[in-house]
């Protein structure tokens, strides 16, 4: 490997380390209670080094949000590119979004929900928020590919506006999963329906809605 290649690899390693450290701190303390010095200290770098990568805290927050989405893009792509009916692949997407014992998925849901709330009440658009929108668009494009293939193979209902129905179903299910994650520390009353049962029922209802009779 050339010297230039080594420097680039080291830079990428440092960038990724900062992002992962920041994510852990944001999840632990919340955005408002983490200072740039906290991230630098935890990552064991100087504050000047941190600012070379991220001149503003908001830019670091957006970078963590992008990283959070990008972790799942390849999983979506692998499902959409499978040689199965579009409906079967949609089932796999719902399975991917199902919150269970997966710590990674639960943490991702918590962070994404917190980030989007933070961004929505910011006085000005967050610096580099376009990067996050682009990452989300990659997933949206994969879903649109699935919808078009479902029209061709006939595995989705033909009497529905499929784009609206399927995107609404995926977003609703993802939001419900985030809601479960936030409420997980709460003790549910005995007469309540367990969250995982609600989640399973919702998944079955949404999938049944788009499946041909």
C-alpha positions in Angstrom: 0.0 0.0 0.0 1.3 3.5 -0.9 1.9 6.1 1.8 -1.0 8.1 0.4 -3.2 5.0 0.7 -2.1 4.4 4.3 -3.0 8.0 5.2 -6.4 7.7 3.6 -7.1 4.5 5.4 -6.0 5.9 8.7 -8.2 9.0 8.1 -11.2 6.8 7.4 -10.5 4.8 10.5 -10.3 7.9 12.6 -13.5 9.3 11.0 -15.4 6.1 11.7 -14.1 5.9 15.3 -15.2 9.5 16.0 -18.7 8.8 14.6 -19.1 5.6 16.6 -17.9 7.2 19.8 -20.3 10.1 19.3 -23.2 7.8 18.6 -22.6 6.0 21.9 -22.4 9.3 23.8 -25.5 10.8 22.1 -27.5 7.6 23.0 -26.2 7.7 26.6 -26.7 11.4 27.3 -28.7 13.0 24.6 -27.6 15.6 22.0 -27.8 18.6 24.2 -25.7 17.1 27.0 -22.7 16.0 24.9 -20.0 18.5 24.1 -17.4 18.2 21.4 -14.7 18.0 24.2 -16.6 14.9 25.5 -16.3 13.2 22.2 -12.6 14.1 21.8 -11.8 12.9 25.3 -13.6 9.6 24.8 -11.9 9.1 21.4 -8.6 10.1 23.0 -7.8 12.8 20.4 -7.2 16.5 20.7 -10.2 18.9 20.3 -8.4 20.5 17.3 -8.2 17.1 15.6 -11.9 16.6 16.1 -12.7 20.0 14.7 -10.7 19.2 11.5 -13.2 16.4 10.9 -16.3 18.1 12.2 -16.1 21.9 12.4 -19.6 22.0 14.0 -21.4 19.8 16.4 -24.4 19.7 14.1 -22.2 18.3 11.4 -21.1 15.5 13.7 -24.7 14.7 14.7 -25.7 14.5 11.0 -22.7 12.3 10.3 -23.8 9.9 13.0 -27.4 9.9 11.6 -26.1 9.1 8.1 -23.9 6.3 9.6 -27.0 5.0 11.3 -29.0 4.8 8.1 -26.1 3.5 6.0 -25.7 0.5 8.3 -29.0 -0.8 7.0 -28.8 0.2 3.3 -26.9 -3.0 2.3 -29.4 -5.1 4.2 -32.3 -3.5 2.2 -30.3 -3.9 -1.1 -29.6 -7.6 -0.4 -33.3 -8.2 0.2 -34.6 -6.2 -2.8 -32.1 -8.0 -5.1 -33.2 -11.5 -4.1 -34.7 -13.7 -6.8 -38.1 -14.0 -5.1 -41.6 -12.5 -5.6 -41.9 -8.8 -4.6 -44.3 -9.8 -1.8 -41.9 -12.3 -0.4 -39.2 -9.7 -0.3 -41.6 -7.2 1.4 -42.1 -9.8 4.1 -38.3 -9.9 4.6 -38.2 -6.1 4.8 -40.8 -6.2 7.6 -38.8 -8.9 9.3 -35.7 -6.7 9.1 -37.6 -3.9 10.7 -39.0 -6.0 13.5 -37.6 -5.0 16.9 -36.7 -8.0 19.0 -33.6 -8.9 20.9 -31.4 -7.2 18.3 -29.5 -4.5 20.3 -28.1 -3.0 17.1 -31.6 -2.5 15.6 -33.0 -1.2 18.8 -30.2 1.3 19.2 -30.6 2.4 15.6 -34.3 3.0 16.1 -33.7 5.0 19.3 -31.1 7.2 17.6 -33.1 7.8 14.4 -36.2 8.8 16.4 -34.2 11.1 18.6 -32.3 12.6 15.6 -35.4 13.4 13.6 -37.1 15.0 16.6 -33.9 17.1 17.2 -33.8 18.1 13.5 -37.5 19.0 13.4 -37.2 21.6 16.2 -33.8 23.1 15.2 -34.1 26.8 14.6 -32.2 26.4 11.3 -31.7 23.4 9.0 -28.8 21.3 10.4 -25.5 21.7 8.6 -25.1 18.9 5.9 -28.7 17.6 6.5 -28.7 16.9 2.8 -26.4 14.0 3.4 -29.0 12.4 5.7 -31.7 13.0 3.1 -29.6 11.4 0.4 -29.0 8.3 2.6 -32.8 8.0 3.2 -33.4 8.4 -0.5 -31.2 5.3 -1.2 -33.6 3.2 0.8 -36.6 4.9 -0.8 -35.3 4.1 -4.2 -34.9 0.4 -3.3 -38.4 0.3 -2.0 -39.6 1.9 -5.3 -37.8 -0.8 -7.3 -39.6 -3.4 -5.2 -42.9 -1.8 -5.9 -42.4 -1.7 -9.6 -41.3 -5.3 -9.6 -44.4 -6.2 -7.6 -46.6 -4.6 -10.3 -44.9 -6.8 -12.9 -45.0 -10.1 -11.1 -48.5 -9.6 -9.7 -47.6 -10.4 -6.1 -49.2 -7.1 -4.9 -52.9 -6.1 -5.2 -53.6 -4.3 -8.4 -56.5 -2.3 -7.1 -54.3 -0.2 -4.7 -52.2 2.9 -5.3 -49.2 0.7 -4.5 -46.6 3.5 -3.9 -48.7 5.1 -1.2 -49.9 1.9 0.3 -46.5 0.2 0.7 -44.5 3.2 1.7 -47.2 4.1 4.3 -47.1 0.5 5.5 -43.3 0.4 5.9 -43.1 3.8 7.6 -45.9 2.9 10.0 -44.3 -0.3 10.9 -40.9 1.3 11.4 -42.4 4.0 13.6 -44.3 1.5 15.7 -41.0 -0.4 16.2 -39.3 2.8 17.4 -42.2 3.5 19.7 -41.9 0.0 21.3 -38.2 0.6 21.8 -38.8 3.9 23.6 -41.5 2.3 25.9 -39.5 -0.9 26.6 -38.4 0.3 30.1 -42.0 0.9 31.1 -43.7 -1.9 33.0 -46.9 -2.9 31.2 -50.0 -3.8 33.1 -51.1 -7.4 33.1 -54.1 -6.7 31.0 -52.1 -4.9 28.3 -51.2 -6.7 25.1 -47.5 -7.4 25.1 -45.6 -5.1 22.6 -44.2 -8.0 20.6 -47.7 -9.4 20.1 -49.0 -6.0 18.9 -46.0 -5.8 16.6 -46.7 -9.2 15.1 -50.4 -8.4 14.6 -49.6 -5.1 12.9 -47.1 -6.8 10.6 -49.7 -9.4 9.6 -52.4 -6.7 9.0 -50.2 -4.5 6.9 -48.9 -7.4 4.8 -52.4 -8.8 4.3 -53.6 -5.5 3.0 -51.2 -5.5 0.0 -51.4 -9.2 -0.8 -53.8 -10.3 -3.5 -56.7 -12.4 -2.4 
